[in-house]
Amino acid sequence: MGNERLRGAMNAANLTKNGLAEQAEVSTKTVERWITQDRCPHPDMRLRVARLLNRDETYLWPELLTGSRSAAASQSELVQIWPTRPDVPHEVWRTLMRQATSHIDILVYAGGFLVESLDFVNVVKQKAAQGVEIRILLGKPEAPEVLKRAKEEGLMSLPERCKSTKEYLTGATDSPNVQIATHGTPLYNSIYRFDDSMLVNTHSYGAYAAKSPVQHLQHVPGGQLFNYYMESFETVWKLGDLEVG
């Protein structure tokens, strides 16, 4: 198949084989081998080509992400971990919200603390007005998984809290940049994504989300953790029912 990522990056940069060869100071035949035979250049050359094409080395040559390199990149994504959600300083939440310029994605059942303690409704309105794309997934109050979680945690008000959060957010859905959907999937982790930063609130059987650990992740090229949780979010988003304002 050859290296289609390299070919695509060259096209995006409007560089022919001759053009890349000239800038990288190699022969056109060498570039041809990189593409058609998926040859991997030496480290210095990989870095030069990646810079010329404005791509990460591991994107152009994903085989580099094996063993210790992938593990090291993933470890570097972990910024901080707190033993419970209340241990996360409010300023951390506010900073991540404030700094978001392109995407905010939220996956919860109720997430009441967002609207009750962090002024999330106004955050959504302000960020949407600035062009930030916002997707919020809330639990369906009548869904079996939500009712099951309520019983497991001894929080029988959970379905009502799902409804309450959605009602709070109703006034923030006028913008086309805001989408709210409901879901009935098992919630293994609550996910709060702000551009390339993410807070992940893990869940354990019989424990409140507020009493469970929270990881702060920062996306790093070559790391797997941030993308792992985003793939989970995207899967639930596809299964959710979009609310019509």
ABEGO torsion letter per residue (X at the ends): XEBAAAAAAAAAAGBBAAAAAAAAGBBAAAAAAAAAAGBBBBAAAAAAAAAAAGBBAAAABAAABBEAAAAAAAAAABABBBABAAABBAAAAAAAAAABAABBBBBBAAGAAAAAAAGAAAAAAAAAAAGBBBBBBBBBAABAAAAAAAAAAGBAAAAAAAAAAAAAAAAAAABAABBBBBBABBBABBBBBBEABBBBBBBBBGBBAAABBBBBBBBBBGBAAAAAAAAAAAAAAAABBBBBX
